[in-house]
Amino acid sequence: MKTVILGVTASIAAYKSLELTRELVKRNIKVIPILTPEAKHFVTPLSFESLSSHKTYCDFFAKNESIIHISITNEANIIAVVPATANIIGKLANGIVDNLLLGIIFASNKPVLIAPAMNKRMWKNPFLSLNVKKLKSHGYHFVGPASGALACKDEGLGRLEDIDIIVEEILTLIEDKKNLKGKKFLITLGRTKEYLDPVRYISNDSSGMFGLEIAKVARRRGAEAFIIAGYTDIKIPSFFHLKRVKSTEEMAKEVIKSIKDVDVIIMNAACSDYTPKKVEKDKMKKERGDISISLKRTKDILSFIKSKKEQQLIVGFSLDTKDIVKYAKKKMKEKGVDIMIANPVTTLGSDTVEMIILNQKGKVNRFSKMNKSDAAEKIIDIIASVI
C-alpha cells in the first residue's frame, strides 16, 4: 500500500483536502493527515481521522510514541501540501521550520507536491514568484493553481487545482513502473458527430472515459501522451497535449499528421462509420413528413494508418453485439493492428468494461468486468511488454 502524507494549511480551500483524502483512500492509498495549527480554524482533525482512518497530527510537541517528524517520513511515498498558502511556500523556500508540517518536509527525502491556493494578487506577488521558482529548482513539484472564482469574490488565477488533477499528479509521482519513459503515445478518444443539418447528427454513446484512463496510465508510466478527442462527457486535464475534433474526417486528418511523431497509436475513439452525402443548410422541418437520408462511408482511419506506419505499435478497439472475438480477429487482420481490444456494446458510457485482448501471435486474454482504470493498467502492461 502506498502512503501519502497530506499537509493541510490555513486556506479557505482546506475543506477540499477532505475530498482529496476520500479519493486517495478509495484508491487504497494510506493517508496520514498533518494540519498546521492555523488550519484547524478551517477544518478539524476529527474530519480527517474519520475519512482516513488514521490519526491526524498537528503539534510538534504533542505526546507521541516516537520523534514524529522523523519516523513518519519513513513510511511515506510522497508529501502533498494541499492547499498550500503563500506563508507555507515562503517558509519552505527560506528554510524556516516552525511547525510540524515544515519539520516533516525538511526531514524527508521523499517527493513533495505543492498545490497553491490564494488570492490572485498574492499569487502574482514577486516575492512569492521567487519562492516558487526556488522550490522548483530544488525539485519540488507544483500543481496549479487554477483560474476561476475565488473565495473573495474575485475571478482569476489562484484557486486550488481540481481534486481529480491533484490525485493524478500524486499517482504519477508515486508510480513505481516507469517503463515507458521516452515513449510518445497518441490516444484518440470520445465520439465524433456527423451532422445531417445544423441540429441533428449521427453519433454514439462513447464518453471518452476509457481512452482518458489509458492516457493517464501511460503518462504515469513515463510516456508523453498526446490526445485527439472528439466529443466527451469527461474533462481532459490540461497536462495532456490535446487536440479537439468534431467529425471522423477531422479525426483522420489529425491522426495522419501525427503518425510519424509517436511510438504507439491507440485508436480508442468511437468514430462514426457513416456520414450523410448531403448536409442540409437549414433545419429539416417535420412538415416534410418521412424522409430518406443517403449515407456514405467515412474514412477508415485504421486502414490508412496501416499504409503509413513504420515502426509504430498500433492498438485498435472492436465493439460488437455478437461474435465479438470473430469480428475482432477479422478486423485485426484486415487493418494490420498489433493489439486489438474487443468489447461488448455495454462498454459504451459505462464505468466498467469487459474486454478481450488479442495480439498478432494469436494470444487471447480474457478479462471479466472491471473498472476502466484497472482495465487501462492491463492494456498498458501488455503494450509495455512489446515495445
C-alpha positions as CSV (number, residue, x, y, z in Angstrom):
1,M,0.0,0.0,0.0
2,K,1.2,3.5,-0.9
3,T,1.3,6.2,1.7
4,V,0.7,9.9,1.3
5,I,1.4,12.5,4.0
6,L,-1.2,15.1,3.4
7,G,-0.2,18.6,4.7
8,V,-3.1,21.0,5.1
9,T,-2.5,24.7,5.7
10,A,-4.8,27.6,6.6
11,S,-6.6,28.4,3.4
12,I,-10.3,28.6,2.8
13,A,-9.7,25.8,0.3
14,A,-8.7,23.4,3.2
15,Y,-12.1,21.8,3.1
16,K,-11.3,20.4,-0.4
17,S,-8.5,18.4,1.1
18,L,-11.2,16.2,2.8
19,E,-12.4,15.3,-0.7
20,L,-8.8,14.6,-1.7
21,T,-8.5,12.3,1.3
22,R,-11.6,10.4,0.3
23,E,-10.4,10.0,-3.3
24,L,-7.0,8.7,-2.2
25,V,-8.5,6.2,0.3
26,K,-10.8,4.9,-2.5
27,R,-7.7,4.0,-4.4
28,N,-6.3,2.0,-1.5
29,I,-3.8,4.7,-0.6
30,K,-3.0,5.3,3.1
31,V,-3.4,9.0,4.0
32,I,-1.6,10.5,7.1
33,P,-3.1,14.0,7.7
34,I,-0.9,16.8,9.1
35,L,-2.6,20.0,9.9
36,T,-0.8,23.3,10.7
37,P,-2.1,24.9,13.9
38,E,-3.8,27.6,11.8
39,A,-5.5,25.1,9.5
40,K,-7.6,24.0,12.4
41,H,-9.6,27.2,12.1
42,F,-10.9,25.9,8.8
43,V,-11.1,22.1,9.2
44,T,-11.0,19.7,12.2
45,P,-8.6,16.8,12.9
46,L,-11.6,14.6,13.6
47,S,-12.9,15.0,10.0
48,F,-9.6,13.8,8.6
49,E,-9.4,10.9,11.1
50,S,-12.9,9.8,10.1
51,L,-12.1,9.8,6.4
52,S,-8.5,8.5,6.5
53,S,-8.9,6.1,9.5
54,H,-5.6,7.4,10.7
55,K,-4.5,9.7,13.5
56,T,-4.2,13.4,12.5
57,Y,-1.0,15.2,13.7
58,C,-1.0,18.9,14.4
59,D,1.6,19.7,17.0
60,F,5.4,19.4,17.2
61,F,5.2,18.9,21.0
62,A,2.2,16.5,21.3
63,K,2.9,13.3,23.1
64,N,3.9,10.7,20.5
65,E,5.5,7.2,20.6
66,S,8.5,8.4,18.6
67,I,10.1,11.5,17.1
68,I,7.2,12.1,14.8
69,H,8.7,14.4,12.2
70,I,11.4,11.8,11.6
71,S,9.6,8.5,12.0
72,I,6.5,9.5,9.9
73,T,8.5,10.1,6.8
74,N,9.9,6.6,6.7
75,E,6.6,5.1,5.6
76,A,5.6,7.8,3.2
77,N,5.9,7.7,-0.6
78,I,5.1,11.4,-1.1
79,I,4.2,14.5,0.9
80,A,1.4,16.5,-0.7
81,V,0.7,20.0,0.7
82,V,-3.0,20.7,-0.3
83,P,-3.8,23.5,-0.1
84,A,-0.5,25.5,0.2
85,T,-0.7,29.1,1.4
86,A,1.8,31.8,0.4
87,N,3.0,31.6,4.0
88,I,4.0,27.9,3.9
89,I,5.6,28.3,0.4
90,G,7.7,31.3,1.7
91,K,8.8,29.4,4.8
92,L,9.7,26.3,2.8
93,A,11.7,28.4,0.3
94,N,13.7,30.2,3.0
95,G,14.4,27.4,5.5
96,I,12.0,28.3,8.2
97,V,10.8,25.3,10.3
98,D,8.3,26.5,12.9
99,N,5.5,23.8,12.7
100,L,5.2,20.1,12.4
101,L,4.4,20.0,8.7
102,L,7.5,22.0,7.9
103,G,9.6,19.8,10.1
104,I,8.4,16.7,8.3
105,I,9.1,18.2,4.9
106,F,12.6,19.3,5.9
107,A,13.4,15.8,7.4
108,S,12.1,13.9,4.4
109,N,13.8,12.8,1.2
110,K,10.5,11.9,-0.5
111,P,8.9,13.9,-3.4
112,V,6.9,16.9,-2.3
113,L,3.9,18.1,-4.3
114,I,2.6,21.6,-3.6
115,A,-0.9,22.8,-4.6
116,P,-1.2,26.5,-4.0
117,A,-4.4,28.3,-3.2
118,M,-4.7,32.0,-2.6
119,N,-5.9,35.4,-3.9
120,K,-4.9,36.2,-7.5
121,R,-2.8,39.2,-6.3
122,M,-1.0,37.1,-3.8
123,W,-0.1,34.5,-6.5
124,K,1.3,37.3,-8.7
125,N,3.4,38.8,-5.8
126,P,7.0,38.9,-7.0
127,F,8.3,37.5,-3.7
128,L,6.0,34.5,-4.0
129,S,7.1,34.0,-7.6
130,L,10.7,33.9,-6.5
131,N,9.9,31.4,-3.7
132,V,8.1,29.1,-6.2
133,K,10.9,29.4,-8.6
134,K,13.4,28.5,-5.9
135,L,11.4,25.5,-4.7
136,K,11.0,24.2,-8.3
137,S,14.8,24.5,-8.8
138,H,15.3,22.2,-5.8
139,G,12.9,19.5,-7.2
140,Y,9.6,20.4,-5.6
141,H,6.6,19.7,-7.7
142,F,3.7,22.1,-8.2
143,V,0.2,21.5,-9.4
144,G,-2.0,24.6,-10.1
145,P,-3.3,27.0,-9.2
146,A,-6.3,27.0,-11.4
147,S,-8.2,30.1,-12.7
148,G,-11.8,30.8,-11.7
149,A,-13.9,32.1,-8.9
150,L,-12.0,32.9,-5.7
151,A,-13.3,33.0,-2.2
152,C,-13.0,36.8,-2.1
153,K,-15.5,37.0,-5.0
154,D,-12.6,37.9,-7.4
155,E,-12.0,35.9,-10.6
156,G,-8.5,34.9,-11.6
157,L,-5.5,32.6,-11.1
158,G,-5.2,31.4,-7.6
159,R,-7.9,28.8,-6.8
160,L,-6.9,25.3,-5.8
161,E,-6.5,23.0,-8.7
162,D,-9.3,20.4,-9.3
163,I,-9.0,17.5,-7.0
164,D,-9.0,14.9,-9.8
165,I,-5.9,16.6,-11.3
166,I,-4.2,16.7,-7.9
167,V,-5.0,13.0,-7.5
168,E,-3.5,12.2,-10.9
169,E,-0.3,14.2,-10.1
170,I,0.1,12.2,-6.8
171,L,-0.5,8.9,-8.7
172,T,2.1,9.8,-11.3
173,L,4.7,10.7,-8.7
174,I,4.2,7.5,-6.7
175,E,4.1,5.2,-9.7
176,D,6.9,2.6,-9.5
177,K,6.7,1.4,-13.1
178,K,8.4,4.0,-15.2
179,N,8.8,1.5,-18.1
180,L,7.5,3.9,-20.8
181,K,10.0,6.8,-20.4
182,G,10.9,8.4,-23.6
183,K,7.9,6.9,-25.5
184,K,5.3,9.0,-27.2
185,F,1.7,7.8,-27.2
186,L,-1.1,9.1,-29.4
187,I,-4.6,8.3,-28.0
188,T,-7.8,9.0,-29.7
189,L,-11.0,9.1,-27.6
190,G,-14.6,10.2,-27.4
191,R,-17.1,10.2,-30.2
192,T,-17.5,12.1,-33.5
193,K,-20.6,13.7,-34.9
194,E,-21.8,13.6,-38.5
195,Y,-24.3,16.4,-38.9
196,L,-27.4,15.9,-41.0
197,D,-28.5,19.6,-40.6
198,P,-27.4,22.3,-38.1
199,V,-29.3,20.5,-35.3
200,R,-29.3,16.7,-35.9
201,Y,-26.4,14.3,-36.2
202,I,-25.3,10.7,-36.3
203,S,-23.2,9.7,-33.2
204,N,-22.9,7.2,-30.4
205,D,-22.7,7.0,-26.6
206,S,-18.9,6.9,-26.1
207,S,-18.0,9.1,-23.2
208,G,-14.2,9.2,-23.7
209,M,-13.6,7.8,-20.2
210,F,-11.8,4.6,-21.2
211,G,-9.4,6.4,-23.5
212,L,-8.6,9.0,-20.9
213,E,-7.8,6.3,-18.3
214,I,-5.4,4.7,-20.8
215,A,-3.8,8.1,-21.4
216,K,-3.4,8.6,-17.6
217,V,-1.8,5.3,-17.1
218,A,0.6,5.8,-20.0
219,R,1.6,9.2,-18.5
220,R,2.1,7.7,-15.0
221,R,4.5,5.2,-16.5
222,G,6.6,8.0,-18.0
223,A,5.2,8.3,-21.6
224,E,4.4,11.6,-23.2
225,A,0.7,11.4,-24.1
226,F,-1.0,13.2,-27.0
227,I,-4.8,13.1,-27.2
228,I,-7.0,13.7,-30.1
229,A,-10.6,13.9,-28.7
230,G,-14.0,14.1,-30.3
231,Y,-17.0,15.0,-28.1
232,T,-16.6,13.7,-24.5
233,D,-18.5,13.6,-21.2
234,I,-15.4,14.0,-19.2
235,K,-12.9,16.8,-18.6
236,I,-9.5,16.2,-20.0
237,P,-6.7,17.5,-17.7
238,S,-4.6,20.4,-19.0
239,F,-1.3,18.4,-18.6
240,F,-2.1,16.4,-21.8
241,H,-1.3,17.6,-25.3
242,L,-4.9,17.9,-26.6
243,K,-6.4,18.5,-30.0
244,R,-10.2,18.7,-30.3
245,V,-12.1,17.5,-33.4
246,K,-15.7,17.2,-34.4
247,S,-16.1,14.7,-37.3
248,T,-14.5,11.5,-38.4
249,E,-12.8,13.3,-41.3
250,E,-11.2,15.8,-38.8
251,M,-10.1,12.9,-36.6
252,A,-8.5,11.2,-39.6
253,K,-6.6,14.4,-40.6
254,E,-5.2,14.9,-37.2
255,V,-4.1,11.3,-36.7
256,I,-2.4,11.3,-40.1
257,K,-0.5,14.4,-39.2
258,S,0.8,12.8,-36.0
259,I,1.7,9.2,-37.2
260,K,5.4,9.8,-37.7
261,D,5.9,11.6,-34.4
262,V,4.8,8.9,-32.0
263,D,5.7,5.3,-31.0
264,V,2.3,4.0,-30.1
265,I,-1.1,4.8,-31.6
266,I,-4.2,3.8,-29.6
267,M,-7.4,4.2,-31.6
268,N,-10.0,4.3,-28.8
269,A,-12.3,6.9,-30.3
270,A,-15.7,5.8,-31.5
271,C,-15.7,7.4,-34.9
272,S,-18.9,7.3,-37.0
273,D,-18.7,4.8,-39.8
274,Y,-21.1,6.8,-42.0
275,T,-21.7,10.4,-42.8
276,P,-24.6,12.0,-44.9
277,K,-23.9,12.5,-48.6
278,K,-25.6,15.9,-48.2
279,V,-25.8,18.1,-45.2
280,E,-28.9,20.3,-45.1
281,K,-28.2,24.0,-44.8
282,D,-31.3,24.6,-42.7
283,K,-33.0,22.6,-40.1
284,M,-35.2,19.9,-41.6
285,K,-38.9,20.6,-40.8
286,K,-41.1,17.8,-39.6
287,E,-43.8,19.1,-42.0
288,R,-41.8,17.3,-44.8
289,G,-43.0,14.0,-43.4
290,D,-41.0,10.9,-43.8
291,I,-37.5,11.4,-45.3
292,S,-34.7,9.1,-46.6
293,I,-31.1,10.1,-45.9
294,S,-28.3,8.8,-48.2
295,L,-25.1,7.9,-46.3
296,K,-21.6,7.3,-47.4
297,R,-18.7,5.5,-45.6
298,T,-16.3,7.7,-43.7
299,K,-12.5,7.3,-44.0
300,D,-11.3,4.1,-42.4
301,I,-8.6,5.6,-40.1
302,L,-7.0,2.3,-39.1
303,S,-6.6,1.1,-42.7
304,F,-5.0,4.3,-43.6
305,I,-2.6,4.1,-40.6
306,K,-1.6,0.6,-41.9
307,S,-0.4,2.1,-45.2
308,K,1.6,4.8,-43.5
309,K,3.0,3.2,-40.3
310,E,6.7,2.5,-39.9
311,Q,7.7,1.0,-36.5
312,Q,4.7,2.3,-34.6
313,L,2.7,-0.1,-32.4
314,I,-1.0,0.1,-33.4
315,V,-3.7,-0.6,-30.8
316,G,-7.3,-0.9,-32.1
317,F,-10.7,-1.4,-30.5
318,S,-13.5,-3.5,-31.8
319,L,-17.0,-3.2,-30.3
320,D,-19.9,-5.5,-31.4
321,T,-23.2,-7.1,-30.3
322,K,-22.3,-10.7,-31.2
323,D,-19.3,-12.9,-32.2
324,I,-17.0,-10.3,-30.6
325,V,-13.8,-12.3,-31.0
326,K,-14.5,-13.4,-34.5
327,Y,-15.0,-9.9,-35.8
328,A,-12.1,-8.6,-33.7
329,K,-9.8,-11.1,-35.4
330,K,-11.1,-10.2,-38.8
331,K,-10.6,-6.5,-38.2
332,M,-7.2,-7.1,-36.7
333,K,-6.0,-9.0,-39.8
334,E,-7.5,-6.6,-42.4
335,K,-6.2,-3.4,-40.7
336,G,-2.8,-4.6,-39.6
337,V,-3.4,-3.9,-36.0
338,D,-0.8,-5.2,-33.5
339,I,-3.1,-5.4,-30.5
340,M,-6.9,-5.5,-30.6
341,I,-9.2,-4.9,-27.6
342,A,-12.6,-6.3,-28.2
343,N,-15.6,-5.0,-26.1
344,P,-19.3,-5.7,-25.9
345,V,-21.6,-2.7,-26.6
346,T,-22.3,-2.4,-22.8
347,T,-18.9,-0.7,-22.5
348,L,-20.2,2.5,-24.1
349,G,-21.0,5.1,-21.5
350,S,-20.3,2.7,-18.6
351,D,-17.9,3.0,-15.7
352,T,-16.9,-0.7,-16.1
353,V,-15.7,-2.8,-19.0
354,E,-15.4,-6.4,-20.1
355,M,-12.6,-7.0,-22.6
356,I,-10.7,-9.5,-24.7
357,I,-7.2,-8.6,-25.8
358,L,-5.8,-10.2,-28.9
359,N,-2.3,-9.9,-30.4
360,Q,-0.7,-10.8,-33.7
361,K,0.6,-14.1,-32.4
362,G,-2.9,-15.4,-31.8
363,K,-2.8,-15.0,-28.0
364,V,-6.2,-14.2,-26.5
365,N,-6.5,-12.6,-22.9
366,R,-10.0,-12.5,-21.5
367,F,-10.8,-10.1,-18.6
368,S,-14.1,-10.1,-16.7
369,K,-15.9,-6.9,-15.7
370,M,-13.6,-4.3,-14.0
371,N,-13.5,-0.6,-13.7
372,K,-11.9,1.3,-16.6
373,S,-8.9,2.5,-14.6
374,D,-7.9,-1.1,-13.8
375,A,-8.6,-2.2,-17.4
376,A,-6.3,0.6,-18.6
377,E,-3.5,-0.8,-16.4
378,K,-3.9,-4.2,-18.1
379,I,-3.7,-2.7,-21.5
380,I,-0.6,-0.6,-20.8
381,D,1.0,-3.6,-19.2
382,I,0.6,-5.5,-22.5
383,I,1.8,-2.6,-24.6
384,A,4.9,-2.1,-22.3
385,S,5.8,-5.7,-22.7
386,V,6.1,-5.5,-26.5
387,I,7.7,-2.1,-27.2
